[in-house]
Amino acid sequence: MLQQSSRYILKLAKQQLKGKKARGLFKYINDTEELLKMKSQATCVAEFVTLDHLELAMSINAAYQL
């Protein structure tokens, strides 16, 4: 299952380079370059634990892995 998932993500990344946009949970692949340049804007603990901030952090981590 892990191998299948990783192949799918790599396929989406290659398609994104050709101009096709990823959708759904993998839409962060479309913004990989911008994600790699981002820095956290959270200033307190409450901002760090919000769902939006955690989702952004996971997207940035995945972008680094790609």
CHARMM internal coordinates of N, CA and C (Angstrom, degrees):
IC EDIT
DIST 1 N 1 CA 1.4438
DIST 1 CA 1 C 1.5333
ANGL 1 N 1 CA 1 C 110.41
DIST 1 C 2 N 1.3175
ANGL 1 CA 1 C 2 N 116.96
DIHE 1 N 1 CA 1 C 2 N -41.32
DIST 2 N 2 CA 1.4604
ANGL 1 C 2 N 2 CA 121.31
DIHE 1 CA 1 C 2 N 2 CA 179.49
DIST 2 CA 2 C 1.5227
ANGL 2 N 2 CA 2 C 110.76
DIHE 1 C 2 N 2 CA 2 C -61.98
DIST 2 C 3 N 1.3092
ANGL 2 CA 2 C 3 N 116.34
DIHE 2 N 2 CA 2 C 3 N -43.94
DIST 3 N 3 CA 1.4626
ANGL 2 C 3 N 3 CA 120.51
DIHE 2 CA 2 C 3 N 3 CA -179.96
DIST 3 CA 3 C 1.5263
ANGL 3 N 3 CA 3 C 110.75
DIHE 2 C 3 N 3 CA 3 C -64.09
DIST 3 C 4 N 1.3112
ANGL 3 CA 3 C 4 N 116.04
DIHE 3 N 3 CA 3 C 4 N -40.23
DIST 4 N 4 CA 1.4581
ANGL 3 C 4 N 4 CA 121.22
DIHE 3 CA 3 C 4 N 4 CA 178.98
DIST 4 CA 4 C 1.5292
ANGL 4 N 4 CA 4 C 110.48
DIHE 3 C 4 N 4 CA 4 C -63.31
DIST 4 C 5 N 1.3161
ANGL 4 CA 4 C 5 N 117.09
DIHE 4 N 4 CA 4 C 5 N -43.31
DIST 5 N 5 CA 1.4634
ANGL 4 C 5 N 5 CA 121.65
DIHE 4 CA 4 C 5 N 5 CA 179.48
DIST 5 CA 5 C 1.5187
ANGL 5 N 5 CA 5 C 111.56
DIHE 4 C 5 N 5 CA 5 C -65.46
DIST 5 C 6 N 1.3231
ANGL 5 CA 5 C 6 N 116.71
DIHE 5 N 5 CA 5 C 6 N -42.74
DIST 6 N 6 CA 1.4641
ANGL 5 C 6 N 6 CA 119.21
DIHE 5 CA 5 C 6 N 6 CA -179.27
DIST 6 CA 6 C 1.5244
ANGL 6 N 6 CA 6 C 111.18
DIHE 5 C 6 N 6 CA 6 C -66.44
DIST 6 C 7 N 1.3265
ANGL 6 CA 6 C 7 N 117.32
DIHE 6 N 6 CA 6 C 7 N -37.52
DIST 7 N 7 CA 1.4660
ANGL 6 C 7 N 7 CA 119.54
DIHE 6 CA 6 C 7 N 7 CA 176.56
DIST 7 CA 7 C 1.5279
ANGL 7 N 7 CA 7 C 110.99
DIHE 6 C 7 N 7 CA 7 C -63.46
DIST 7 C 8 N 1.3211
ANGL 7 CA 7 C 8 N 116.28
DIHE 7 N 7 CA 7 C 8 N -39.67
DIST 8 N 8 CA 1.4606
ANGL 7 C 8 N 8 CA 120.74
DIHE 7 CA 7 C 8 N 8 CA 179.43
DIST 8 CA 8 C 1.5271
ANGL 8 N 8 CA 8 C 111.03
DIHE 7 C 8 N 8 CA 8 C -63.67
DIST 8 C 9 N 1.3244
ANGL 8 CA 8 C 9 N 117.58
DIHE 8 N 8 CA 8 C 9 N -43.38
DIST 9 N 9 CA 1.4610
ANGL 8 C 9 N 9 CA 121.37
DIHE 8 CA 8 C 9 N 9 CA 179.57
DIST 9 CA 9 C 1.5248
ANGL 9 N 9 CA 9 C 110.66
DIHE 8 C 9 N 9 CA 9 C -65.29
DIST 9 C 10 N 1.3277
ANGL 9 CA 9 C 10 N 117.45
DIHE 9 N 9 CA 9 C 10 N -42.17
DIST 10 N 10 CA 1.4637
ANGL 9 C 10 N 10 CA 120.18
DIHE 9 CA 9 C 10 N 10 CA 177.13
DIST 10 CA 10 C 1.5240
ANGL 10 N 10 CA 10 C 111.26
DIHE 9 C 10 N 10 CA 10 C -64.17
DIST 10 C 11 N 1.3222
ANGL 10 CA 10 C 11 N 116.81
DIHE 10 N 10 CA 10 C 11 N -37.09
DIST 11 N 11 CA 1.4616
ANGL 10 C 11 N 11 CA 121.03
DIHE 10 CA 10 C 11 N 11 CA 176.70
DIST 11 CA 11 C 1.5247
ANGL 11 N 11 CA 11 C 110.56
DIHE 10 C 11 N 11 CA 11 C -62.53
DIST 11 C 12 N 1.3287
ANGL 11 CA 11 C 12 N 116.64
DIHE 11 N 11 CA 11 C 12 N -43.90
DIST 12 N 12 CA 1.4653
ANGL 11 C 12 N 12 CA 120.22
DIHE 11 CA 11 C 12 N 12 CA 178.39
DIST 12 CA 12 C 1.5239
ANGL 12 N 12 CA 12 C 111.28
DIHE 11 C 12 N 12 CA 12 C -63.76
DIST 12 C 13 N 1.3288
ANGL 12 CA 12 C 13 N 117.20
DIHE 12 N 12 CA 12 C 13 N -38.99
DIST 13 N 13 CA 1.4624
ANGL 12 C 13 N 13 CA 120.72
DIHE 12 CA 12 C 13 N 13 CA 179.55
DIST 13 CA 13 C 1.5262
ANGL 13 N 13 CA 13 C 110.42
DIHE 12 C 13 N 13 CA 13 C -64.97
DIST 13 C 14 N 1.3221
ANGL 13 CA 13 C 14 N 117.95
DIHE 13 N 13 CA 13 C 14 N -40.50
DIST 14 N 14 CA 1.4674
ANGL 13 C 14 N 14 CA 121.03
DIHE 13 CA 13 C 14 N 14 CA 178.23
DIST 14 CA 14 C 1.5191
ANGL 14 N 14 CA 14 C 111.14
DIHE 13 C 14 N 14 CA 14 C -66.38
DIST 14 C 15 N 1.3357
ANGL 14 CA 14 C 15 N 116.57
DIHE 14 N 14 CA 14 C 15 N -39.63
DIST 15 N 15 CA 1.4568
ANGL 14 C 15 N 15 CA 120.18
DIHE 14 CA 14 C 15 N 15 CA 177.77
DIST 15 CA 15 C 1.5230
ANGL 15 N 15 CA 15 C 111.16
DIHE 14 C 15 N 15 CA 15 C -65.33
DIST 15 C 16 N 1.3182
ANGL 15 CA 15 C 16 N 116.48
DIHE 15 N 15 CA 15 C 16 N -35.24
DIST 16 N 16 CA 1.4640
ANGL 15 C 16 N 16 CA 120.44
DIHE 15 CA 15 C 16 N 16 CA 179.18
DIST 16 CA 16 C 1.5236
ANGL 16 N 16 CA 16 C 109.90
DIHE 15 C 16 N 16 CA 16 C -65.06
DIST 16 C 17 N 1.3120
ANGL 16 CA 16 C 17 N 117.83
DIHE 16 N 16 CA 16 C 17 N -37.45
DIST 17 N 17 CA 1.4638
ANGL 16 C 17 N 17 CA 120.80
DIHE 16 CA 16 C 17 N 17 CA 177.47
DIST 17 CA 17 C 1.5233
ANGL 17 N 17 CA 17 C 111.58
DIHE 16 C 17 N 17 CA 17 C -64.34
DIST 17 C 18 N 1.3215
ANGL 17 CA 17 C 18 N 117.08
DIHE 17 N 17 CA 17 C 18 N -28.10
DIST 18 N 18 CA 1.4617
ANGL 17 C 18 N 18 CA 121.91
DIHE 17 CA 17 C 18 N 18 CA 178.58
DIST 18 CA 18 C 1.5240
ANGL 18 N 18 CA 18 C 112.32
DIHE 17 C 18 N 18 CA 18 C -84.84
DIST 18 C 19 N 1.3373
ANGL 18 CA 18 C 19 N 117.05
DIHE 18 N 18 CA 18 C 19 N -5.11
DIST 19 N 19 CA 1.4601
ANGL 18 C 19 N 19 CA 120.28
DIHE 18 CA 18 C 19 N 19 CA 176.79
DIST 19 CA 19 C 1.5101
ANGL 19 N 19 CA 19 C 115.42
DIHE 18 C 19 N 19 CA 19 C 109.40
DIST 19 C 20 N 1.3205
ANGL 19 CA 19 C 20 N 118.54
DIHE 19 N 19 CA 19 C 20 N -6.24
DIST 20 N 20 CA 1.4574
ANGL 19 C 20 N 20 CA 121.00
DIHE 19 CA 19 C 20 N 20 CA 179.28
DIST 20 CA 20 C 1.5287
ANGL 20 N 20 CA 20 C 109.08
DIHE 19 C 20 N 20 CA 20 C -85.09
DIST 20 C 21 N 1.3178
ANGL 20 CA 20 C 21 N 116.76
DIHE 20 N 20 CA 20 C 21 N 132.15
DIST 21 N 21 CA 1.4636
ANGL 20 C 21 N 21 CA 122.43
DIHE 20 CA 20 C 21 N 21 CA -176.37
DIST 21 CA 21 C 1.5264
ANGL 21 N 21 CA 21 C 111.16
DIHE 20 C 21 N 21 CA 21 C -86.94
DIST 21 C 22 N 1.3215
ANGL 21 CA 21 C 22 N 115.78
DIHE 21 N 21 CA 21 C 22 N 138.03
DIST 22 N 22 CA 1.4632
ANGL 21 C 22 N 22 CA 121.57
DIHE 21 CA 21 C 22 N 22 CA 174.61
DIST 22 CA 22 C 1.5210
ANGL 22 N 22 CA 22 C 108.60
DIHE 21 C 22 N 22 CA 22 C -81.28
DIST 22 C 23 N 1.3301
ANGL 22 CA 22 C 23 N 116.40
DIHE 22 N 22 CA 22 C 23 N 151.02
DIST 23 N 23 CA 1.4578
ANGL 22 C 23 N 23 CA 121.05
DIHE 22 CA 22 C 23 N 23 CA -179.12
DIST 23 CA 23 C 1.5236
ANGL 23 N 23 CA 23 C 109.99
DIHE 22 C 23 N 23 CA 23 C -126.72
DIST 23 C 24 N 1.3094
ANGL 23 CA 23 C 24 N 115.35
DIHE 23 N 23 CA 23 C 24 N 169.04
DIST 24 N 24 CA 1.4585
ANGL 23 C 24 N 24 CA 121.54
DIHE 23 CA 23 C 24 N 24 CA 174.58
DIST 24 CA 24 C 1.5179
ANGL 24 N 24 CA 24 C 112.78
DIHE 23 C 24 N 24 CA 24 C 72.62
DIST 24 C 25 N 1.3151
ANGL 24 CA 24 C 25 N 116.03
DIHE 24 N 24 CA 24 C 25 N -137.59
DIST 25 N 25 CA 1.4600
ANGL 24 C 25 N 25 CA 121.38
DIHE 24 CA 24 C 25 N 25 CA -177.47
DIST 25 CA 25 C 1.5229
ANGL 25 N 25 CA 25 C 113.22
DIHE 24 C 25 N 25 CA 25 C -65.47
DIST 25 C 26 N 1.3093
ANGL 25 CA 25 C 26 N 117.04
DIHE 25 N 25 CA 25 C 26 N -19.70
DIST 26 N 26 CA 1.4572
ANGL 25 C 26 N 26 CA 121.21
DIHE 25 CA 25 C 26 N 26 CA -175.49
DIST 26 CA 26 C 1.5254
ANGL 26 N 26 CA 26 C 113.47
DIHE 25 C 26 N 26 CA 26 C -102.12
DIST 26 C 27 N 1.3253
ANGL 26 CA 26 C 27 N 117.37
DIHE 26 N 26 CA 26 C 27 N 16.61
DIST 27 N 27 CA 1.4660
ANGL 26 C 27 N 27 CA 120.11
DIHE 26 CA 26 C 27 N 27 CA -178.75
DIST 27 CA 27 C 1.5249
ANGL 27 N 27 CA 27 C 112.89
DIHE 26 C 27 N 27 CA 27 C -66.58
DIST 27 C 28 N 1.3320
ANGL 27 CA 27 C 28 N 117.83
DIHE 27 N 27 CA 27 C 28 N -16.54
DIST 28 N 28 CA 1.4688
ANGL 27 C 28 N 28 CA 120.80
DIHE 27 CA 27 C 28 N 28 CA 176.81
DIST 28 CA 28 C 1.5292
ANGL 28 N 28 CA 28 C 111.25
DIHE 27 C 28 N 28 CA 28 C -63.20
DIST 28 C 29 N 1.3129
ANGL 28 CA 28 C 29 N 117.93
DIHE 28 N 28 CA 28 C 29 N -22.62
DIST 29 N 29 CA 1.4650
ANGL 28 C 29 N 29 CA 121.52
DIHE 28 CA 28 C 29 N 29 CA 179.48
DIST 29 CA 29 C 1.5280
ANGL 29 N 29 CA 29 C 110.26
DIHE 28 C 29 N 29 CA 29 C -62.68
DIST 29 C 30 N 1.3358
ANGL 29 CA 29 C 30 N 117.60
DIHE 29 N 29 CA 29 C 30 N -30.10
DIST 30 N 30 CA 1.4612
ANGL 29 C 30 N 30 CA 121.56
DIHE 29 CA 29 C 30 N 30 CA 179.43
DIST 30 CA 30 C 1.5247
ANGL 30 N 30 CA 30 C 112.05
DIHE 29 C 30 N 30 CA 30 C -65.27
DIST 30 C 31 N 1.3299
ANGL 30 CA 30 C 31 N 117.41
DIHE 30 N 30 CA 30 C 31 N -26.00
DIST 31 N 31 CA 1.4585
ANGL 30 C 31 N 31 CA 122.19
DIHE 30 CA 30 C 31 N 31 CA -174.63
DIST 31 CA 31 C 1.5299
ANGL 31 N 31 CA 31 C 112.37
DIHE 30 C 31 N 31 CA 31 C -114.57
DIST 31 C 32 N 1.3004
ANGL 31 CA 31 C 32 N 117.24
DIHE 31 N 31 CA 31 C 32 N 31.04
DIST 32 N 32 CA 1.4683
ANGL 31 C 32 N 32 CA 121.26
DIHE 31 CA 31 C 32 N 32 CA -174.96
DIST 32 CA 32 C 1.5232
ANGL 32 N 32 CA 32 C 112.05
DIHE 31 C 32 N 32 CA 32 C -57.87
DIST 32 C 33 N 1.3115
ANGL 32 CA 32 C 33 N 117.90
DIHE 32 N 32 CA 32 C 33 N -45.42
DIST 33 N 33 CA 1.4679
ANGL 32 C 33 N 33 CA 120.83
DIHE 32 CA 32 C 33 N 33 CA -178.08
DIST 33 CA 33 C 1.5184
ANGL 33 N 33 CA 33 C 111.74
DIHE 32 C 33 N 33 CA 33 C -61.81
DIST 33 C 34 N 1.3265
ANGL 33 CA 33 C 34 N 117.10
DIHE 33 N 33 CA 33 C 34 N -42.71
DIST 34 N 34 CA 1.4616
ANGL 33 C 34 N 34 CA 120.78
DIHE 33 CA 33 C 34 N 34 CA 179.78
DIST 34 CA 34 C 1.5257
ANGL 34 N 34 CA 34 C 111.15
DIHE 33 C 34 N 34 CA 34 C -69.08
DIST 34 C 35 N 1.3163
ANGL 34 CA 34 C 35 N 116.58
DIHE 34 N 34 CA 34 C 35 N -37.68
DIST 35 N 35 CA 1.4611
ANGL 34 C 35 N 35 CA 120.36
DIHE 34 CA 34 C 35 N 35 CA 179.81
DIST 35 CA 35 C 1.5259
ANGL 35 N 35 CA 35 C 111.59
DIHE 34 C 35 N 35 CA 35 C -62.96
DIST 35 C 36 N 1.3172
ANGL 35 CA 35 C 36 N 116.59
DIHE 35 N 35 CA 35 C 36 N -37.24
DIST 36 N 36 CA 1.4571
ANGL 35 C 36 N 36 CA 120.09
DIHE 35 CA 35 C 36 N 36 CA -178.59
DIST 36 CA 36 C 1.5280
ANGL 36 N 36 CA 36 C 112.33
DIHE 35 C 36 N 36 CA 36 C -68.94
DIST 36 C 37 N 1.3187
ANGL 36 CA 36 C 37 N 117.88
DIHE 36 N 36 CA 36 C 37 N -20.72
DIST 37 N 37 CA 1.4609
ANGL 36 C 37 N 37 CA 121.96
DIHE 36 CA 36 C 37 N 37 CA -179.43
DIST 37 CA 37 C 1.5319
ANGL 37 N 37 CA 37 C 112.94
DIHE 36 C 37 N 37 CA 37 C -93.85
DIST 37 C 38 N 1.3303
ANGL 37 CA 37 C 38 N 117.43
DIHE 37 N 37 CA 37 C 38 N -9.21
DIST 38 N 38 CA 1.4647
ANGL 37 C 38 N 38 CA 121.26
DIHE 37 CA 37 C 38 N 38 CA -174.24
DIST 38 CA 38 C 1.5232
ANGL 38 N 38 CA 38 C 112.48
DIHE 37 C 38 N 38 CA 38 C -76.15
DIST 38 C 39 N 1.3261
ANGL 38 CA 38 C 39 N 114.08
DIHE 38 N 38 CA 38 C 39 N 151.53
DIST 39 N 39 CA 1.4597
ANGL 38 C 39 N 39 CA 122.39
DIHE 38 CA 38 C 39 N 39 CA 172.08
DIST 39 CA 39 C 1.5215
ANGL 39 N 39 CA 39 C 107.43
DIHE 38 C 39 N 39 CA 39 C -125.96
DIST 39 C 40 N 1.2989
ANGL 39 CA 39 C 40 N 116.36
DIHE 39 N 39 CA 39 C 40 N 153.28
DIST 40 N 40 CA 1.4572
ANGL 39 C 40 N 40 CA 120.83
DIHE 39 CA 39 C 40 N 40 CA -177.70
DIST 40 CA 40 C 1.5300
ANGL 40 N 40 CA 40 C 110.81
DIHE 39 C 40 N 40 CA 40 C -64.68
DIST 40 C 41 N 1.3137
ANGL 40 CA 40 C 41 N 115.28
DIHE 40 N 40 CA 40 C 41 N 136.66
DIST 41 N 41 CA 1.4570
ANGL 40 C 41 N 41 CA 121.90
DIHE 40 CA 40 C 41 N 41 CA 177.71
DIST 41 CA 41 C 1.5298
ANGL 41 N 41 CA 41 C 111.58
DIHE 40 C 41 N 41 CA 41 C -101.75
DIST 41 C 42 N 1.3277
ANGL 41 CA 41 C 42 N 117.15
DIHE 41 N 41 CA 41 C 42 N 0.44
DIST 42 N 42 CA 1.4697
ANGL 41 C 42 N 42 CA 121.06
DIHE 41 CA 41 C 42 N 42 CA -178.86
DIST 42 CA 42 C 1.5219
ANGL 42 N 42 CA 42 C 110.31
DIHE 41 C 42 N 42 CA 42 C -71.51
DIST 42 C 43 N 1.3208
ANGL 42 CA 42 C 43 N 115.50
DIHE 42 N 42 CA 42 C 43 N 137.32
DIST 43 N 43 CA 1.4670
ANGL 42 C 43 N 43 CA 120.33
DIHE 42 CA 42 C 43 N 43 CA -178.41
DIST 43 CA 43 C 1.5223
ANGL 43 N 43 CA 43 C 113.49
DIHE 42 C 43 N 43 CA 43 C -117.74
DIST 43 C 44 N 1.3452
ANGL 43 CA 43 C 44 N 117.28
DIHE 43 N 43 CA 43 C 44 N -11.77
DIST 44 N 44 CA 1.4571
ANGL 43 C 44 N 44 CA 119.86
DIHE 43 CA 43 C 44 N 44 CA 178.78
DIST 44 CA 44 C 1.5285
ANGL 44 N 44 CA 44 C 109.31
DIHE 43 C 44 N 44 CA 44 C -140.84
DIST 44 C 45 N 1.2954
ANGL 44 CA 44 C 45 N 115.94
DIHE 44 N 44 CA 44 C 45 N 169.20
DIST 45 N 45 CA 1.4676
ANGL 44 C 45 N 45 CA 121.56
DIHE 44 CA 44 C 45 N 45 CA -176.99
DIST 45 CA 45 C 1.5260
ANGL 45 N 45 CA 45 C 111.34
DIHE 44 C 45 N 45 CA 45 C -61.17
DIST 45 C 46 N 1.3021
ANGL 45 CA 45 C 46 N 117.18
DIHE 45 N 45 CA 45 C 46 N -39.02
DIST 46 N 46 CA 1.4637
ANGL 45 C 46 N 46 CA 120.93
DIHE 45 CA 45 C 46 N 46 CA -178.83
DIST 46 CA 46 C 1.5248
ANGL 46 N 46 CA 46 C 111.59
DIHE 45 C 46 N 46 CA 46 C -60.96
DIST 46 C 47 N 1.3269
ANGL 46 CA 46 C 47 N 117.44
DIHE 46 N 46 CA 46 C 47 N -35.05
DIST 47 N 47 CA 1.4584
ANGL 46 C 47 N 47 CA 120.83
DIHE 46 CA 46 C 47 N 47 CA 178.55
DIST 47 CA 47 C 1.5306
ANGL 47 N 47 CA 47 C 111.44
DIHE 46 C 47 N 47 CA 47 C -74.30
DIST 47 C 48 N 1.3208
ANGL 47 CA 47 C 48 N 117.04
DIHE 47 N 47 CA 47 C 48 N -31.23
DIST 48 N 48 CA 1.4556
ANGL 47 C 48 N 48 CA 120.52
DIHE 47 CA 47 C 48 N 48 CA 179.54
DIST 48 CA 48 C 1.5228
ANGL 48 N 48 CA 48 C 112.67
DIHE 47 C 48 N 48 CA 48 C -67.33
DIST 48 C 49 N 1.3050
ANGL 48 CA 48 C 49 N 118.24
DIHE 48 N 48 CA 48 C 49 N -31.94
DIST 49 N 49 CA 1.4611
ANGL 48 C 49 N 49 CA 120.97
DIHE 48 CA 48 C 49 N 49 CA -174.74
DIST 49 CA 49 C 1.5208
ANGL 49 N 49 CA 49 C 113.79
DIHE 48 C 49 N 49 CA 49 C -95.32
DIST 49 C 50 N 1.3177
ANGL 49 CA 49 C 50 N 118.64
DIHE 49 N 49 CA 49 C 50 N 7.45
DIST 50 N 50 CA 1.4615
ANGL 49 C 50 N 50 CA 119.82
DIHE 49 CA 49 C 50 N 50 CA 176.48
DIST 50 CA 50 C 1.5247
ANGL 50 N 50 CA 50 C 109.08
DIHE 49 C 50 N 50 CA 50 C -72.39
DIST 50 C 51 N 1.3097
ANGL 50 CA 50 C 51 N 114.90
DIHE 50 N 50 CA 50 C 51 N 151.32
DIST 51 N 51 CA 1.4558
ANGL 50 C 51 N 51 CA 120.54
DIHE 50 CA 50 C 51 N 51 CA -178.38
DIST 51 CA 51 C 1.5284
ANGL 51 N 51 CA 51 C 111.82
DIHE 50 C 51 N 51 CA 51 C -62.58
DIST 51 C 52 N 1.3223
ANGL 51 CA 51 C 52 N 117.27
DIHE 51 N 51 CA 51 C 52 N -38.70
DIST 52 N 52 CA 1.4657
ANGL 51 C 52 N 52 CA 120.73
DIHE 51 CA 51 C 52 N 52 CA 179.80
DIST 52 CA 52 C 1.5304
ANGL 52 N 52 CA 52 C 111.13
DIHE 51 C 52 N 52 CA 52 C -63.15
DIST 52 C 53 N 1.3228
ANGL 52 CA 52 C 53 N 116.61
DIHE 52 N 52 CA 52 C 53 N -42.04
DIST 53 N 53 CA 1.4600
ANGL 52 C 53 N 53 CA 120.15
DIHE 52 CA 52 C 53 N 53 CA -179.83
DIST 53 CA 53 C 1.5279
ANGL 53 N 53 CA 53 C 110.94
DIHE 52 C 53 N 53 CA 53 C -67.50
DIST 53 C 54 N 1.3142
ANGL 53 CA 53 C 54 N 116.96
DIHE 53 N 53 CA 53 C 54 N -40.53
DIST 54 N 54 CA 1.4610
ANGL 53 C 54 N 54 CA 120.49
DIHE 53 CA 53 C 54 N 54 CA 178.85
DIST 54 CA 54 C 1.5285
ANGL 54 N 54 CA 54 C 111.47
DIHE 53 C 54 N 54 CA 54 C -65.94
DIST 54 C 55 N 1.3287
ANGL 54 CA 54 C 55 N 116.71
DIHE 54 N 54 CA 54 C 55 N -39.16
DIST 55 N 55 CA 1.4572
ANGL 54 C 55 N 55 CA 120.57
DIHE 54 CA 54 C 55 N 55 CA 177.59
DIST 55 CA 55 C 1.5304
ANGL 55 N 55 CA 55 C 110.63
DIHE 54 C 55 N 55 CA 55 C -64.48
DIST 55 C 56 N 1.3186
ANGL 55 CA 55 C 56 N 116.51
DIHE 55 N 55 CA 55 C 56 N -41.50
DIST 56 N 56 CA 1.4551
ANGL 55 C 56 N 56 CA 121.05
DIHE 55 CA 55 C 56 N 56 CA 177.54
DIST 56 CA 56 C 1.5304
ANGL 56 N 56 CA 56 C 110.72
DIHE 55 C 56 N 56 CA 56 C -63.49
DIST 56 C 57 N 1.3243
ANGL 56 CA 56 C 57 N 116.82
DIHE 56 N 56 CA 56 C 57 N -42.63
DIST 57 N 57 CA 1.4626
ANGL 56 C 57 N 57 CA 120.73
DIHE 56 CA 56 C 57 N 57 CA 179.18
DIST 57 CA 57 C 1.5281
ANGL 57 N 57 CA 57 C 111.14
DIHE 56 C 57 N 57 CA 57 C -62.54
DIST 57 C 58 N 1.3124
ANGL 57 CA 57 C 58 N 117.72
DIHE 57 N 57 CA 57 C 58 N -40.89
DIST 58 N 58 CA 1.4659
ANGL 57 C 58 N 58 CA 121.09
DIHE 57 CA 57 C 58 N 58 CA 178.49
DIST 58 CA 58 C 1.5258
ANGL 58 N 58 CA 58 C 111.07
DIHE 57 C 58 N 58 CA 58 C -68.14
DIST 58 C 59 N 1.3328
ANGL 58 CA 58 C 59 N 117.09
DIHE 58 N 58 CA 58 C 59 N -36.26
DIST 59 N 59 CA 1.4606
ANGL 58 C 59 N 59 CA 120.56
DIHE 58 CA 58 C 59 N 59 CA 177.00
DIST 59 CA 59 C 1.5233
ANGL 59 N 59 CA 59 C 111.21
DIHE 58 C 59 N 59 CA 59 C -64.84
DIST 59 C 60 N 1.3232
ANGL 59 CA 59 C 60 N 116.46
DIHE 59 N 59 CA 59 C 60 N -41.49
DIST 60 N 60 CA 1.4674
ANGL 59 C 60 N 60 CA 120.82
DIHE 59 CA 59 C 60 N 60 CA 178.62
DIST 60 CA 60 C 1.5257
ANGL 60 N 60 CA 60 C 110.33
DIHE 59 C 60 N 60 CA 60 C -65.48
DIST 60 C 61 N 1.3180
ANGL 60 CA 60 C 61 N 116.63
DIHE 60 N 60 CA 60 C 61 N -41.49
DIST 61 N 61 CA 1.4612
ANGL 60 C 61 N 61 CA 120.84
DIHE 60 CA 60 C 61 N 61 CA 178.15
DIST 61 CA 61 C 1.5340
ANGL 61 N 61 CA 61 C 110.22
DIHE 60 C 61 N 61 CA 61 C -61.73
DIST 61 C 62 N 1.3231
ANGL 61 CA 61 C 62 N 117.32
DIHE 61 N 61 CA 61 C 62 N -44.36
DIST 62 N 62 CA 1.4644
ANGL 61 C 62 N 62 CA 120.86
DIHE 61 CA 61 C 62 N 62 CA 178.72
DIST 62 CA 62 C 1.5271
ANGL 62 N 62 CA 62 C 111.27
DIHE 61 C 62 N 62 CA 62 C -65.34
DIST 62 C 63 N 1.3203
ANGL 62 CA 62 C 63 N 117.17
DIHE 62 N 62 CA 62 C 63 N -36.10
DIST 63 N 63 CA 1.4651
ANGL 62 C 63 N 63 CA 120.59
DIHE 62 CA 62 C 63 N 63 CA 178.20
DIST 63 CA 63 C 1.5320
ANGL 63 N 63 CA 63 C 110.19
DIHE 62 C 63 N 63 CA 63 C -64.02
DIST 63 C 64 N 1.3294
ANGL 63 CA 63 C 64 N 117.92
DIHE 63 N 63 CA 63 C 64 N -40.18
DIST 64 N 64 CA 1.4566
ANGL 63 C 64 N 64 CA 121.06
DIHE 63 CA 63 C 64 N 64 CA 176.55
DIST 64 CA 64 C 1.5174
ANGL 64 N 64 CA 64 C 110.91
DIHE 63 C 64 N 64 CA 64 C -63.58
DIST 64 C 65 N 1.3268
ANGL 64 CA 64 C 65 N 117.44
DIHE 64 N 64 CA 64 C 65 N -35.88
DIST 65 N 65 CA 1.4547
ANGL 64 C 65 N 65 CA 120.97
DIHE 64 CA 64 C 65 N 65 CA -179.59
DIST 65 CA 65 C 1.5354
ANGL 65 N 65 CA 65 C 111.62
DIHE 64 C 65 N 65 CA 65 C -69.36
DIST 65 C 66 N 1.3362
ANGL 65 CA 65 C 66 N 116.12
DIHE 65 N 65 CA 65 C 66 N -33.37
DIST 66 N 66 CA 1.4672
ANGL 65 C 66 N 66 CA 119.72
DIHE 65 CA 65 C 66 N 66 CA 177.86
DIST 66 CA 66 C 1.5111
ANGL 66 N 66 CA 66 C 109.97
DIHE 65 C 66 N 66 CA 66 C -70.64
END
COOR INIT
IC SEED 1 N 1 CA 1 C
IC BUILD
